[in-house]
Amino acid sequence: DMESIDALAKALQEFKGAVVLVSHDMRLISQVAKEILVVDNGQVKPYEGTIMDFKRALQKRLGIAAEIN
């Protein structure tokens, strides 16, 4: 639920260490991600842009209609 996501996001924002977050939840990612790494074809590369930019680029690449947010 949204309250749990917000509580987790707050805890991660206050955490002083590093965290590798793997999630499909755009709300959580957009609240806590400071860097986005793309893993593809055995390579890891930093993504220049926001998580929403990445989502739109992936939708375009896959030919998926964009959701209305």
All heavy atoms as TSV, in Angstrom:
chain	resi	resn	atom	element	x	y	z
A	1	ASP	N	N	0.828	-1.186	0.000
A	1	ASP	CA	C	0.000	0.000	0.000
A	1	ASP	C	C	0.873	1.251	0.000
A	1	ASP	O	O	2.076	1.184	0.257
A	1	ASP	CB	C	-0.979	-0.034	1.156
A	1	ASP	CG	C	-0.343	0.048	2.545
A	1	ASP	OD1	O	0.763	0.573	2.666
A	1	ASP	OD2	O	-0.973	-0.414	3.497
A	2	MET	N	N	0.278	2.382	-0.270
A	2	MET	CA	C	1.036	3.631	-0.407
A	2	MET	C	C	1.735	4.048	0.881
A	2	MET	O	O	2.848	4.576	0.842
A	2	MET	CB	C	0.138	4.752	-0.899
A	2	MET	CG	C	-0.254	4.611	-2.335
A	2	MET	SD	S	-1.234	6.050	-2.784
A	2	MET	CE	C	-0.977	6.067	-4.521
A	3	GLU	N	N	1.099	3.802	2.022
A	3	GLU	CA	C	1.712	4.162	3.301
A	3	GLU	C	C	2.992	3.376	3.527
A	3	GLU	O	O	3.991	3.928	4.005
A	3	GLU	CB	C	0.733	3.940	4.450
A	3	GLU	CG	C	-0.409	4.927	4.480
A	3	GLU	CD	C	-1.401	4.643	5.597
A	3	GLU	OE1	O	-1.097	3.830	6.501
A	3	GLU	OE2	O	-2.484	5.238	5.576
A	4	SER	N	N	2.987	2.102	3.184
A	4	SER	CA	C	4.178	1.264	3.339
A	4	SER	C	C	5.283	1.723	2.401
A	4	SER	O	O	6.461	1.782	2.790
A	4	SER	CB	C	3.849	-0.202	3.063
A	4	SER	OG	O	2.918	-0.684	3.995
A	5	ILE	N	N	4.929	2.059	1.175
A	5	ILE	CA	C	5.913	2.536	0.203
A	5	ILE	C	C	6.530	3.842	0.689
A	5	ILE	O	O	7.754	4.023	0.647
A	5	ILE	CB	C	5.276	2.714	-1.188
A	5	ILE	CG1	C	4.913	1.343	-1.759
A	5	ILE	CG2	C	6.209	3.478	-2.131
A	5	ILE	CD1	C	4.040	1.404	-2.988
A	6	ASP	N	N	5.698	4.759	1.180
A	6	ASP	CA	C	6.201	6.034	1.677
A	6	ASP	C	C	7.105	5.846	2.899
A	6	ASP	O	O	8.128	6.518	3.024
A	6	ASP	CB	C	5.044	6.977	2.010
A	6	ASP	CG	C	4.326	7.475	0.762
A	6	ASP	OD1	O	4.895	7.398	-0.345
A	6	ASP	OD2	O	3.171	7.933	0.903
A	7	ALA	N	N	6.742	4.928	3.784
A	7	ALA	CA	C	7.566	4.662	4.973
A	7	ALA	C	C	8.917	4.069	4.563
A	7	ALA	O	O	9.963	4.463	5.104
A	7	ALA	CB	C	6.834	3.717	5.924
A	8	LEU	N	N	8.912	3.143	3.622
A	8	LEU	CA	C	10.162	2.567	3.126
A	8	LEU	C	C	11.006	3.631	2.445
A	8	LEU	O	O	12.217	3.715	2.667
A	8	LEU	CB	C	9.874	1.416	2.158
A	8	LEU	CG	C	11.092	0.771	1.504
A	8	LEU	CD1	C	12.067	0.227	2.540
A	8	LEU	CD2	C	10.639	-0.338	0.544
A	9	ALA	N	N	10.386	4.475	1.629
A	9	ALA	CA	C	11.106	5.550	0.947
A	9	ALA	C	C	11.758	6.482	1.963
A	9	ALA	O	O	12.926	6.856	1.810
A	9	ALA	CB	C	10.166	6.321	0.024
A	10	LYS	N	N	11.040	6.841	3.002
A	10	LYS	CA	C	11.584	7.735	4.027
A	10	LYS	C	C	12.783	7.094	4.719
A	10	LYS	O	O	13.806	7.742	4.919
A	10	LYS	CB	C	10.511	8.092	5.054
A	10	LYS	CG	C	11.000	9.074	6.088
A	10	LYS	CD	C	9.914	9.482	7.052
A	10	LYS	CE	C	10.521	10.493	8.018
A	10	LYS	NZ	N	9.801	10.640	9.234
A	11	ALA	N	N	12.661	5.818	5.052
A	11	ALA	CA	C	13.767	5.113	5.706
A	11	ALA	C	C	14.988	5.048	4.788
A	11	ALA	O	O	16.119	5.248	5.235
A	11	ALA	CB	C	13.328	3.706	6.113
A	12	LEU	N	N	14.775	4.784	3.514
A	12	LEU	CA	C	15.896	4.722	2.565
A	12	LEU	C	C	16.535	6.093	2.370
A	12	LEU	O	O	17.760	6.202	2.241
A	12	LEU	CB	C	15.425	4.161	1.220
A	12	LEU	CG	C	15.078	2.680	1.217
A	12	LEU	CD1	C	14.437	2.280	-0.105
A	12	LEU	CD2	C	16.307	1.831	1.496
A	13	GLN	N	N	15.732	7.140	2.364
A	13	GLN	CA	C	16.264	8.496	2.208
A	13	GLN	C	C	17.134	8.889	3.402
A	13	GLN	O	O	18.120	9.601	3.257
A	13	GLN	CB	C	15.126	9.502	2.034
A	13	GLN	CG	C	14.406	9.381	0.720
A	13	GLN	CD	C	13.081	10.115	0.691
A	13	GLN	OE1	O	12.580	10.580	1.714
A	13	GLN	NE2	N	12.502	10.214	-0.495
A	14	GLU	N	N	16.778	8.398	4.572
A	14	GLU	CA	C	17.519	8.733	5.787
A	14	GLU	C	C	18.728	7.836	6.000
A	14	GLU	O	O	19.623	8.187	6.763
A	14	GLU	CB	C	16.582	8.660	6.997
A	14	GLU	CG	C	15.503	9.731	6.971
A	14	GLU	CD	C	14.466	9.590	8.073
A	14	GLU	OE1	O	14.553	8.621	8.872
A	14	GLU	OE2	O	13.559	10.438	8.134
A	15	PHE	N	N	18.782	6.697	5.320
A	15	PHE	CA	C	19.885	5.758	5.448
A	15	PHE	C	C	21.156	6.375	4.879
A	15	PHE	O	O	21.141	6.952	3.797
A	15	PHE	CB	C	19.541	4.457	4.720
A	15	PHE	CG	C	20.582	3.388	4.849
A	15	PHE	CD1	C	20.843	2.800	6.067
A	15	PHE	CD2	C	21.295	2.971	3.729
A	15	PHE	CE1	C	21.806	1.803	6.180
A	15	PHE	CE2	C	22.253	1.978	3.829
A	15	PHE	CZ	C	22.508	1.389	5.057
A	16	LYS	N	N	22.262	6.263	5.597
A	16	LYS	CA	C	23.509	6.914	5.188
A	16	LYS	C	C	24.380	6.028	4.290
A	16	LYS	O	O	25.348	6.499	3.729
A	16	LYS	CB	C	24.324	7.329	6.419
A	16	LYS	CG	C	23.599	8.315	7.305
A	16	LYS	CD	C	23.287	9.599	6.570
A	16	LYS	CE	C	22.579	10.571	7.489
A	16	LYS	NZ	N	21.734	11.507	6.801
A	17	GLY	N	N	24.048	4.771	4.150
A	17	GLY	CA	C	24.858	3.870	3.331
A	17	GLY	C	C	24.325	3.762	1.915
A	17	GLY	O	O	23.523	4.574	1.462
A	18	ALA	N	N	24.800	2.752	1.223
A	18	ALA	CA	C	24.369	2.493	-0.157
A	18	ALA	C	C	23.369	1.346	-0.181
A	18	ALA	O	O	23.422	0.445	0.652
A	18	ALA	CB	C	25.572	2.140	-1.023
A	19	VAL	N	N	22.469	1.387	-1.129
A	19	VAL	CA	C	21.447	0.355	-1.285
A	19	VAL	C	C	21.289	0.054	-2.771
A	19	VAL	O	O	21.265	0.962	-3.596
A	19	VAL	CB	C	20.077	0.827	-0.726
A	19	VAL	CG1	C	18.986	-0.193	-1.009
A	19	VAL	CG2	C	20.162	1.112	0.750
A	20	VAL	N	N	21.203	-1.215	-3.103
A	20	VAL	CA	C	20.829	-1.615	-4.457
A	20	VAL	C	C	19.350	-1.960	-4.394
A	20	VAL	O	O	18.949	-2.891	-3.694
A	20	VAL	CB	C	21.650	-2.827	-4.955
A	20	VAL	CG1	C	21.142	-3.289	-6.310
A	20	VAL	CG2	C	23.126	-2.477	-5.009
A	21	LEU	N	N	18.543	-1.195	-5.103
A	21	LEU	CA	C	17.097	-1.370	-5.084
A	21	LEU	C	C	16.645	-1.962	-6.412
A	21	LEU	O	O	16.930	-1.411	-7.466
A	21	LEU	CB	C	16.405	-0.019	-4.868
A	21	LEU	CG	C	14.883	-0.005	-4.958
A	21	LEU	CD1	C	14.277	-0.756	-3.775
A	21	LEU	CD2	C	14.368	1.423	-4.997
A	22	VAL	N	N	15.978	-3.076	-6.338
A	22	VAL	CA	C	15.378	-3.692	-7.523
A	22	VAL	C	C	13.876	-3.704	-7.270
A	22	VAL	O	O	13.400	-4.363	-6.354
A	22	VAL	CB	C	15.898	-5.130	-7.749
A	22	VAL	CG1	C	15.232	-5.757	-8.962
A	22	VAL	CG2	C	17.415	-5.134	-7.896
A	23	SER	N	N	13.156	-2.933	-8.067
A	23	SER	CA	C	11.722	-2.795	-7.846
A	23	SER	C	C	11.014	-2.455	-9.143
A	23	SER	O	O	11.603	-1.874	-10.047
A	23	SER	CB	C	11.467	-1.675	-6.825
A	23	SER	OG	O	10.085	-1.468	-6.642
A	24	HIS	N	N	9.750	-2.824	-9.216
A	24	HIS	CA	C	8.912	-2.423	-10.341
A	24	HIS	C	C	8.027	-1.238	-9.944
A	24	HIS	O	O	7.303	-0.701	-10.771
A	24	HIS	CB	C	8.026	-3.600	-10.795
A	24	HIS	CG	C	7.009	-3.972	-9.756
A	24	HIS	ND1	N	7.312	-4.802	-8.713
A	24	HIS	CD2	C	5.726	-3.611	-9.601
A	24	HIS	CE1	C	6.231	-4.929	-7.946
A	24	HIS	NE2	N	5.257	-4.218	-8.466
A	25	ASP	N	N	8.115	-0.818	-8.691
A	25	ASP	CA	C	7.252	0.240	-8.180
A	25	ASP	C	C	7.829	1.608	-8.527
A	25	ASP	O	O	8.792	2.081	-7.919
A	25	ASP	CB	C	7.091	0.093	-6.670
A	25	ASP	CG	C	6.002	0.993	-6.147
A	25	ASP	OD1	O	6.208	2.228	-6.143
A	25	ASP	OD2	O	4.930	0.482	-5.771
A	26	MET	N	N	7.229	2.268	-9.511
A	26	MET	CA	C	7.722	3.553	-9.989
A	26	MET	C	C	7.664	4.626	-8.896
A	26	MET	O	O	8.513	5.500	-8.840
A	26	MET	CB	C	6.923	4.009	-11.213
A	26	MET	CG	C	7.056	3.089	-12.406
A	26	MET	SD	S	8.742	2.928	-13.008
A	26	MET	CE	C	8.944	4.520	-13.782
A	27	ARG	N	N	6.674	4.538	-8.047
A	27	ARG	CA	C	6.544	5.517	-6.957
A	27	ARG	C	C	7.753	5.429	-6.026
A	27	ARG	O	O	8.355	6.447	-5.678
A	27	ARG	CB	C	5.248	5.255	-6.197
A	27	ARG	CG	C	5.015	6.172	-5.019
A	27	ARG	CD	C	3.708	5.777	-4.316
A	27	ARG	NE	N	3.528	6.486	-3.081
A	27	ARG	CZ	C	2.911	7.658	-2.969
A	27	ARG	NH1	N	2.421	8.237	-4.046
A	27	ARG	NH2	N	2.786	8.251	-1.806
A	28	LEU	N	N	8.120	4.230	-5.635
A	28	LEU	CA	C	9.259	4.036	-4.745
A	28	LEU	C	C	10.554	4.463	-5.431
A	28	LEU	O	O	11.353	5.206	-4.864
A	28	LEU	CB	C	9.346	2.576	-4.302
A	28	LEU	CG	C	10.546	2.217	-3.434
A	28	LEU	CD1	C	10.542	3.016	-2.133
A	28	LEU	CD2	C	10.570	0.723	-3.161
A	29	ILE	N	N	10.761	4.012	-6.654
A	29	ILE	CA	C	11.994	4.344	-7.372
A	29	ILE	C	C	12.136	5.851	-7.523
A	29	ILE	O	O	13.212	6.410	-7.279
A	29	ILE	CB	C	12.029	3.655	-8.753
A	29	ILE	CG1	C	12.041	2.129	-8.593
A	29	ILE	CG2	C	13.236	4.117	-9.555
A	29	ILE	CD1	C	11.799	1.375	-9.886
A	30	SER	N	N	11.066	6.518	-7.906
A	30	SER	CA	C	11.156	7.965	-8.139
A	30	SER	C	C	11.445	8.734	-6.854
A	30	SER	O	O	12.024	9.815	-6.897
A	30	SER	CB	C	9.881	8.494	-8.793
A	30	SER	OG	O	8.785	8.374	-7.928
A	31	GLN	N	N	11.079	8.164	-5.704
A	31	GLN	CA	C	11.321	8.844	-4.429
A	31	GLN	C	C	12.743	8.653	-3.912
A	31	GLN	O	O	13.260	9.511	-3.201
A	31	GLN	CB	C	10.348	8.341	-3.359
A	31	GLN	CG	C	8.924	8.797	-3.553
A	31	GLN	CD	C	8.043	8.352	-2.409
A	31	GLN	OE1	O	8.263	8.741	-1.262
A	31	GLN	NE2	N	7.060	7.530	-2.714
A	32	VAL	N	N	13.386	7.534	-4.268
A	32	VAL	CA	C	14.672	7.238	-3.628
A	32	VAL	C	C	15.867	7.119	-4.568
A	32	VAL	O	O	17.004	7.240	-4.128
A	32	VAL	CB	C	14.590	5.953	-2.765
A	32	VAL	CG1	C	13.551	6.103	-1.675
A	32	VAL	CG2	C	14.315	4.730	-3.608
A	33	ALA	N	N	15.659	6.893	-5.841
A	33	ALA	CA	C	16.787	6.652	-6.748
A	33	ALA	C	C	17.583	7.926	-7.006
A	33	ALA	O	O	17.034	8.938	-7.430
A	33	ALA	CB	C	16.293	6.067	-8.061
A	34	LYS	N	N	18.864	7.856	-6.734
A	34	LYS	CA	C	19.765	8.965	-7.044
A	34	LYS	C	C	20.548	8.652	-8.314
A	34	LYS	O	O	21.072	9.553	-8.950
A	34	LYS	CB	C	20.714	9.215	-5.882
A	34	LYS	CG	C	19.990	9.718	-4.655
A	34	LYS	CD	C	20.935	9.988	-3.521
A	34	LYS	CE	C	20.149	10.487	-2.319
A	34	LYS	NZ	N	20.969	10.587	-1.143
A	35	GLU	N	N	20.617	7.384	-8.647
A	35	GLU	CA	C	21.309	6.944	-9.853
A	35	GLU	C	C	20.591	5.711	-10.384
A	35	GLU	O	O	20.179	4.854	-9.621
A	35	GLU	CB	C	22.767	6.609	-9.532
A	35	GLU	CG	C	23.585	6.218	-10.727
A	35	GLU	CD	C	25.040	5.957	-10.383
A	35	GLU	OE1	O	25.373	5.783	-9.197
A	35	GLU	OE2	O	25.844	5.926	-11.325
A	36	ILE	N	N	20.441	5.644	-11.694
A	36	ILE	CA	C	19.796	4.500	-12.329
A	36	ILE	C	C	20.844	3.784	-13.168
A	36	ILE	O	O	21.517	4.409	-13.994
A	36	ILE	CB	C	18.617	4.948	-13.218
A	36	ILE	CG1	C	17.575	5.678	-12.367
A	36	ILE	CG2	C	18.011	3.748	-13.944
A	36	ILE	CD1	C	16.556	6.438	-13.179
A	37	LEU	N	N	21.012	2.497	-12.923
A	37	LEU	CA	C	21.944	1.694	-13.691
A	37	LEU	C	C	21.144	0.725	-14.546
A	37	LEU	O	O	20.248	0.053	-14.057
A	37	LEU	CB	C	22.890	0.924	-12.769
A	37	LEU	CG	C	23.739	1.790	-11.835
A	37	LEU	CD1	C	24.547	0.915	-10.894
A	37	LEU	CD2	C	24.653	2.703	-12.629
A	38	VAL	N	N	21.489	0.643	-15.812
A	38	VAL	CA	C	20.805	-0.249	-16.737
A	38	VAL	C	C	21.696	-1.456	-16.971
A	38	VAL	O	O	22.869	-1.313	-17.351
A	38	VAL	CB	C	20.508	0.465	-18.079
A	38	VAL	CG1	C	19.854	-0.497	-19.058
A	38	VAL	CG2	C	19.633	1.685	-17.850
A	39	VAL	N	N	21.144	-2.644	-16.735
A	39	VAL	CA	C	21.855	-3.888	-16.976
A	39	VAL	C	C	21.290	-4.482	-18.262
A	39	VAL	O	O	20.100	-4.791	-18.337
A	39	VAL	CB	C	21.671	-4.882	-15.805
A	39	VAL	CG1	C	22.410	-6.176	-16.076
A	39	VAL	CG2	C	22.107	-4.249	-14.494
A	40	ASP	N	N	22.157	-4.615	-19.281
A	40	ASP	CA	C	21.702	-5.096	-20.583
A	40	ASP	C	C	22.874	-5.726	-21.318
A	40	ASP	O	O	23.970	-5.151	-21.344
A	40	ASP	CB	C	21.128	-3.923	-21.388
A	40	ASP	CG	C	20.425	-4.357	-22.664
A	40	ASP	OD1	O	19.818	-5.447	-22.666
A	40	ASP	OD2	O	20.478	-3.604	-23.644
A	41	ASN	N	N	22.657	-6.889	-21.910
A	41	ASN	CA	C	23.699	-7.579	-22.683
A	41	ASN	C	C	25.000	-7.747	-21.910
A	41	ASN	O	O	26.086	-7.538	-22.442
A	41	ASN	CB	C	23.976	-6.852	-23.999
A	41	ASN	CG	C	22.986	-7.206	-25.074
A	41	ASN	OD1	O	22.337	-8.246	-25.024
A	41	ASN	ND2	N	22.854	-6.330	-26.050
A	42	GLY	N	N	24.897	-8.093	-20.643
A	42	GLY	CA	C	26.078	-8.338	-19.826
A	42	GLY	C	C	26.849	-7.093	-19.431
A	42	GLY	O	O	27.962	-7.190	-18.945
A	43	GLN	N	N	26.257	-5.931	-19.626
A	43	GLN	CA	C	26.919	-4.678	-19.270
A	43	GLN	C	C	26.042	-3.880	-18.305
A	43	GLN	O	O	24.819	-3.976	-18.342
A	43	GLN	CB	C	27.174	-3.823	-20.508
A	43	GLN	CG	C	28.111	-4.462	-21.508
A	43	GLN	CD	C	28.352	-3.548	-22.704
A	43	GLN	OE1	O	27.606	-2.608	-22.959
A	43	GLN	NE2	N	29.417	-3.824	-23.440
A	44	VAL	N	N	26.696	-3.086	-17.477
A	44	VAL	CA	C	26.006	-2.180	-16.559
A	44	VAL	C	C	26.445	-0.769	-16.916
A	44	VAL	O	O	27.637	-0.467	-16.929
A	44	VAL	CB	C	26.351	-2.486	-15.090
A	44	VAL	CG1	C	25.648	-1.513	-14.158
A	44	VAL	CG2	C	26.007	-3.919	-14.734
A	45	LYS	N	N	25.458	0.076	-17.226
A	45	LYS	CA	C	25.762	1.455	-17.608
A	45	LYS	C	C	24.844	2.411	-16.856
A	45	LYS	O	O	23.665	2.120	-16.678
A	45	LYS	CB	C	25.547	1.657	-19.106
A	45	LYS	CG	C	26.471	0.834	-19.980
A	45	LYS	CD	C	26.190	1.100	-21.442
A	45	LYS	CE	C	27.083	0.233	-22.318
A	45	LYS	NZ	N	26.816	0.428	-23.740
A	46	PRO	N	N	25.376	3.563	-16.446
A	46	PRO	CA	C	24.513	4.561	-15.812
A	46	PRO	C	C	23.542	5.139	-16.835
A	46	PRO	O	O	23.892	5.313	-18.000
A	46	PRO	CB	C	25.477	5.630	-15.304
A	46	PRO	CG	C	26.755	5.388	-16.018
A	46	PRO	CD	C	26.764	3.979	-16.507
A	47	TYR	N	N	22.317	5.393	-16.391
A	47	TYR	CA	C	21.311	6.003	-17.257
A	47	TYR	C	C	21.280	7.495	-16.971
A	47	TYR	O	O	21.133	7.914	-15.825
A	47	TYR	CB	C	19.930	5.386	-17.026
A	47	TYR	CG	C	18.881	5.953	-17.945
A	47	TYR	CD1	C	18.809	5.553	-19.264
A	47	TYR	CD2	C	17.995	6.925	-17.508
A	47	TYR	CE1	C	17.870	6.093	-20.125
A	47	TYR	CE2	C	17.048	7.470	-18.359
A	47	TYR	CZ	C	16.993	7.044	-19.668
A	47	TYR	OH	O	16.066	7.575	-20.531
A	48	GLU	N	N	21.410	8.296	-18.007
A	48	GLU	CA	C	21.356	9.749	-17.865
A	48	GLU	C	C	19.906	10.191	-18.037
A	48	GLU	O	O	19.403	10.252	-19.139
A	48	GLU	CB	C	22.238	10.423	-18.918
A	48	GLU	CG	C	23.702	10.027	-18.845
A	48	GLU	CD	C	24.383	10.470	-17.570
A	48	GLU	OE1	O	24.006	11.520	-17.009
A	48	GLU	OE2	O	25.283	9.756	-17.119
A	49	GLY	N	N	19.238	10.460	-16.963
A	49	GLY	CA	C	17.841	10.872	-16.996
A	49	GLY	C	C	17.120	10.352	-15.771
A	49	GLY	O	O	17.695	9.673	-14.928
A	50	THR	N	N	15.839	10.670	-15.702
A	50	THR	CA	C	15.026	10.233	-14.564
A	50	THR	C	C	14.432	8.858	-14.839
A	50	THR	O	O	14.484	8.356	-15.968
A	50	THR	CB	C	13.864	11.217	-14.318
A	50	THR	OG1	O	12.954	11.129	-15.436
A	50	THR	CG2	C	14.358	12.647	-14.147
A	51	ILE	N	N	13.843	8.282	-13.827
A	51	ILE	CA	C	13.192	6.983	-13.997
A	51	ILE	C	C	12.016	7.101	-14.967
A	51	ILE	O	O	11.746	6.191	-15.746
A	51	ILE	CB	C	12.759	6.373	-12.639
A	51	ILE	CG1	C	12.302	4.912	-12.815
A	51	ILE	CG2	C	11.692	7.206	-11.962
A	51	ILE	CD1	C	13.337	3.960	-13.315
A	52	MET	N	N	11.344	8.251	-14.980
A	52	MET	CA	C	10.233	8.436	-15.926
A	52	MET	C	C	10.754	8.554	-17.356
A	52	MET	O	O	10.128	8.045	-18.286
A	52	MET	CB	C	9.400	9.661	-15.548
A	52	MET	CG	C	8.636	9.485	-14.233
A	52	MET	SD	S	7.664	7.957	-14.117
A	52	MET	CE	C	6.420	8.265	-15.359
A	53	ASP	N	N	11.914	9.192	-17.539
A	53	ASP	CA	C	12.539	9.234	-18.862
A	53	ASP	C	C	12.852	7.817	-19.339
A	53	ASP	O	O	12.620	7.471	-20.496
A	53	ASP	CB	C	13.846	10.040	-18.836
A	53	ASP	CG	C	13.663	11.506	-18.513
A	53	ASP	OD1	O	12.557	12.046	-18.759
A	53	ASP	OD2	O	14.635	12.117	-18.028
A	54	PHE	N	N	13.393	7.017	-18.427
A	54	PHE	CA	C	13.730	5.634	-18.756
A	54	PHE	C	C	12.479	4.849	-19.135
A	54	PHE	O	O	12.469	4.107	-20.121
A	54	PHE	CB	C	14.445	4.958	-17.580
A	54	PHE	CG	C	14.753	3.514	-17.831
A	54	PHE	CD1	C	15.800	3.150	-18.662
A	54	PHE	CD2	C	13.995	2.521	-17.251
A	54	PHE	CE1	C	16.084	1.817	-18.912
A	54	PHE	CE2	C	14.267	1.187	-17.488
A	54	PHE	CZ	C	15.315	0.831	-18.323
A	55	LYS	N	N	11.419	5.018	-18.366
A	55	LYS	CA	C	10.168	4.304	-18.640
A	55	LYS	C	C	9.627	4.677	-20.021
A	55	LYS	O	O	9.242	3.796	-20.795
A	55	LYS	CB	C	9.134	4.635	-17.560
A	55	LYS	CG	C	7.811	3.923	-17.757
A	55	LYS	CD	C	6.830	4.271	-16.647
A	55	LYS	CE	C	5.492	3.612	-16.872
A	55	LYS	NZ	N	4.541	3.921	-15.805
A	56	ARG	N	N	9.631	5.964	-20.332
A	56	ARG	CA	C	9.137	6.406	-21.643
A	56	ARG	C	C	10.003	5.862	-22.781
A	56	ARG	O	O	9.491	5.434	-23.813
A	56	ARG	CB	C	9.087	7.929	-21.698
A	56	ARG	CG	C	7.939	8.507	-20.905
A	56	ARG	CD	C	7.857	10.024	-21.090
A	56	ARG	NE	N	7.121	10.611	-19.993
A	56	ARG	CZ	C	7.666	11.243	-18.948
A	56	ARG	NH1	N	8.965	11.412	-18.869
A	56	ARG	NH2	N	6.904	11.727	-17.994
A	57	ALA	N	N	11.315	5.890	-22.607
A	57	ALA	CA	C	12.225	5.383	-23.635
A	57	ALA	C	C	12.015	3.878	-23.848
A	57	ALA	O	O	12.011	3.391	-24.987
A	57	ALA	CB	C	13.675	5.665	-23.248
A	58	LEU	N	N	11.817	3.143	-22.767
A	58	LEU	CA	C	11.587	1.703	-22.867
A	58	LEU	C	C	10.252	1.417	-23.549
A	58	LEU	O	O	10.166	0.527	-24.408
A	58	LEU	CB	C	11.628	1.074	-21.474
A	58	LEU	CG	C	11.541	-0.439	-21.407
A	58	LEU	CD1	C	12.691	-1.084	-22.174
A	58	LEU	CD2	C	11.551	-0.903	-19.966
A	59	GLN	N	N	9.218	2.165	-23.199
A	59	GLN	CA	C	7.922	1.992	-23.845
A	59	GLN	C	C	8.025	2.259	-25.345
A	59	GLN	O	O	7.473	1.520	-26.155
A	59	GLN	CB	C	6.879	2.924	-23.217
A	59	GLN	CG	C	6.444	2.505	-21.845
A	59	GLN	CD	C	5.566	3.533	-21.161
A	59	GLN	OE1	O	5.739	4.737	-21.332
A	59	GLN	NE2	N	4.627	3.056	-20.350
A	60	LYS	N	N	8.748	3.297	-25.698
A	60	LYS	CA	C	8.922	3.630	-27.114
A	60	LYS	C	C	9.685	2.521	-27.834
A	60	LYS	O	O	9.301	2.095	-28.918
A	60	LYS	CB	C	9.662	4.959	-27.248
A	60	LYS	CG	C	9.805	5.431	-28.665
A	60	LYS	CD	C	10.465	6.803	-28.729
A	60	LYS	CE	C	10.594	7.253	-30.166
A	60	LYS	NZ	N	11.224	8.568	-30.259
A	61	ARG	N	N	10.758	2.046	-27.209
A	61	ARG	CA	C	11.568	0.978	-27.804
A	61	ARG	C	C	10.770	-0.305	-28.016
A	61	ARG	O	O	10.936	-1.001	-29.002
A	61	ARG	CB	C	12.781	0.699	-26.923
A	61	ARG	CG	C	13.778	-0.253	-27.556
A	61	ARG	CD	C	15.007	-0.358	-26.722
A	61	ARG	NE	N	14.970	-1.638	-26.045
A	61	ARG	CZ	C	15.806	-2.038	-25.122
A	61	ARG	NH1	N	16.752	-1.242	-24.709
A	61	ARG	NH2	N	15.705	-3.222	-24.588
A	62	LEU	N	N	9.864	-0.582	-27.091
A	62	LEU	CA	C	9.060	-1.802	-27.157
A	62	LEU	C	C	7.741	-1.605	-27.908
A	62	LEU	O	O	6.991	-2.558	-28.087
A	62	LEU	CB	C	8.779	-2.331	-25.748
A	62	LEU	CG	C	10.010	-2.741	-24.950
A	62	LEU	CD1	C	9.613	-3.119	-23.528
A	62	LEU	CD2	C	10.748	-3.892	-25.617
A	63	GLY	N	N	7.447	-0.374	-28.315
A	63	GLY	CA	C	6.218	-0.099	-29.032
A	63	GLY	C	C	4.986	-0.202	-28.156
A	63	GLY	O	O	3.898	-0.573	-28.626
A	64	ILE	N	N	5.139	0.156	-26.886
A	64	ILE	CA	C	4.029	0.101	-25.927
A	64	ILE	C	C	3.456	1.512	-25.762
A	64	ILE	O	O	4.198	2.462	-25.582
A	64	ILE	CB	C	4.510	-0.432	-24.559
A	64	ILE	CG1	C	5.063	-1.847	-24.717
A	64	ILE	CG2	C	3.382	-0.390	-23.540
A	64	ILE	CD1	C	5.767	-2.354	-23.469
A	65	ALA	N	N	2.142	1.611	-25.814
A	65	ALA	CA	C	1.486	2.906	-25.602
A	65	ALA	C	C	1.784	3.401	-24.198
A	65	ALA	O	O	1.737	2.651	-23.235
A	65	ALA	CB	C	-0.014	2.785	-25.815
A	66	ALA	N	N	2.104	4.681	-24.083
A	66	ALA	CA	C	2.408	5.280	-22.790
A	66	ALA	C	C	1.170	5.376	-21.928
A	66	ALA	O	O	0.085	5.656	-22.417
A	66	ALA	CB	C	3.017	6.673	-22.981
A	67	GLU	N	N	1.380	5.141	-20.636
A	67	GLU	CA	C	0.274	5.291	-19.685
A	67	GLU	C	C	0.032	6.770	-19.434
A	67	GLU	O	O	0.940	7.587	-19.520
A	67	GLU	CB	C	0.655	4.651	-18.335
A	67	GLU	CG	C	0.850	3.177	-18.391
A	67	GLU	CD	C	1.313	2.637	-17.015
A	67	GLU	OE1	O	1.312	3.407	-16.041
A	67	GLU	OE2	O	1.662	1.470	-16.967
A	68	ILE	N	N	-1.167	7.113	-19.095
A	68	ILE	CA	C	-1.485	8.485	-18.706
A	68	ILE	C	C	-1.270	8.572	-17.204
A	68	ILE	O	O	-1.902	7.863	-16.433
A	68	ILE	CB	C	-2.928	8.855	-19.079
A	68	ILE	CG1	C	-3.105	8.770	-20.581
A	68	ILE	CG2	C	-3.273	10.238	-18.553
A	68	ILE	CD1	C	-4.537	8.941	-21.039
A	69	ASN	N	N	-0.349	9.437	-16.781
A	69	ASN	CA	C	-0.034	9.583	-15.347
A	69	ASN	C	C	-0.573	10.877	-14.821
A	69	ASN	O	O	-0.569	11.872	-15.351
A	69	ASN	CB	C	1.465	9.519	-15.110
A	69	ASN	CG	C	2.008	8.128	-15.382
A	69	ASN	OD1	O	1.277	7.154	-15.338
A	69	ASN	ND2	N	3.289	8.070	-15.675
